[in-house]
Amino acid sequence: EDCTVFMIVVLALIGLTVADEMTGGAVLDPLRERFPALQPEFPAFDVRRVDRSIDRATRYLCAAADEDGKFAYAVKVKDGVAVANDDYNVLRHTGAIYALVDSCYF
């Protein structure tokens, strides 16, 4: 039941965002004027910092792959020894591979 309410709220927010973009801000602008906290704040965008982050994330993923190509997504320390999580998620693996391929374009 809680999950259903959450999904309805998420879908409503997505719908509002799409409608706002389609109308050039006509949907959410009145709310933004009334509630200043809704004003979007965008930090300064540093292309070099983003490139470094992509490079570091790519290197991490390559280093986190074992000899079978599986990634160590979660590592827990037990009795002073790092132990990889036994649960393997194929969807997560696919996302990691997609991120690696996408990093080639930056």
C-alpha positions as CSV (number, residue, x, y, z in Angstrom):
1,E,0.0,0.0,0.0
2,D,2.8,2.4,0.9
3,C,4.6,1.5,-2.3
4,T,1.4,2.3,-4.4
5,V,1.1,5.7,-2.8
6,F,4.8,6.4,-3.5
7,M,4.5,5.4,-7.1
8,I,1.4,7.6,-7.6
9,V,3.4,10.5,-6.1
10,V,6.4,9.8,-8.3
11,L,4.2,9.5,-11.5
12,A,2.4,12.8,-10.6
13,L,5.7,14.6,-10.2
14,I,7.0,13.2,-13.5
15,G,3.8,14.3,-15.2
16,L,4.1,17.8,-13.7
17,T,7.7,18.1,-14.8
18,V,6.9,17.0,-18.3
19,A,3.9,19.3,-18.5
20,D,6.0,22.2,-17.2
21,E,8.7,21.6,-19.8
22,M,6.1,21.4,-22.6
23,T,4.5,24.7,-21.6
24,G,7.8,26.5,-21.0
25,G,7.4,26.7,-17.3
26,A,3.7,27.7,-17.1
27,V,2.8,24.7,-14.8
28,L,5.4,25.1,-12.1
29,D,6.3,28.8,-12.3
30,P,3.4,29.9,-10.1
31,L,4.5,27.4,-7.5
32,R,8.1,28.6,-7.8
33,E,7.0,32.2,-7.2
34,R,5.0,31.2,-4.2
35,F,7.6,28.8,-2.7
36,P,11.1,30.1,-3.3
37,A,12.6,26.8,-2.1
38,L,11.3,25.3,-5.3
39,Q,13.6,27.5,-7.4
40,P,16.2,25.3,-9.1
41,E,19.7,26.0,-8.1
42,F,22.4,24.8,-10.5
43,P,26.0,24.8,-9.2
44,A,28.8,25.9,-11.5
45,F,29.5,23.3,-14.1
46,D,33.2,22.4,-14.4
47,V,33.8,20.2,-17.5
48,R,37.3,19.1,-16.3
49,R,35.9,18.0,-13.0
50,V,33.2,15.9,-14.7
51,D,35.9,14.4,-17.0
52,R,38.1,13.5,-14.0
53,S,35.1,11.9,-12.3
54,I,34.2,9.8,-15.3
55,D,37.8,8.7,-15.7
56,R,38.0,7.7,-12.0
57,A,34.7,5.9,-12.1
58,T,35.8,4.0,-15.2
59,R,39.1,3.0,-13.7
60,Y,37.3,1.9,-10.5
61,L,34.9,-0.3,-12.5
62,C,37.8,-1.9,-14.5
63,A,39.7,-2.6,-11.2
64,A,36.6,-3.9,-9.5
65,A,36.1,-6.7,-12.1
66,D,37.4,-10.1,-11.3
67,E,38.8,-12.6,-13.8
68,D,35.3,-13.7,-14.8
69,G,34.2,-10.2,-15.5
70,K,32.0,-9.9,-12.5
71,F,32.1,-6.7,-10.5
72,A,32.5,-6.4,-6.7
73,Y,29.6,-4.1,-6.0
74,A,29.6,-4.5,-2.3
75,V,32.6,-5.4,-0.2
76,K,32.2,-6.0,3.6
77,V,35.0,-6.2,6.0
78,K,34.6,-9.2,8.3
79,D,37.3,-10.0,10.9
80,G,39.7,-7.6,9.1
81,V,39.2,-9.3,5.7
82,A,37.4,-7.8,2.7
83,V,34.7,-10.1,1.5
84,A,32.7,-9.5,-1.6
85,N,28.9,-9.8,-1.4
86,D,27.7,-13.2,-2.7
87,D,24.5,-11.8,-4.2
88,Y,25.1,-10.9,-7.9
89,N,22.7,-8.7,-9.7
90,V,22.6,-9.1,-13.5
91,L,20.7,-5.8,-13.9
92,R,23.4,-4.0,-11.9
93,H,26.1,-5.7,-14.1
94,T,24.3,-4.5,-17.2
95,G,24.2,-1.0,-15.9
96,A,27.9,-1.1,-15.1
97,I,28.8,-2.4,-18.6
98,Y,26.6,0.3,-20.1
99,A,28.5,2.9,-18.0
100,L,31.8,1.6,-19.2
101,V,30.7,1.7,-22.9
102,D,29.3,5.2,-22.4
103,S,32.5,6.4,-20.7
104,C,34.3,5.8,-24.1
105,Y,32.4,8.7,-25.6
106,F,33.7,11.3,-23.1
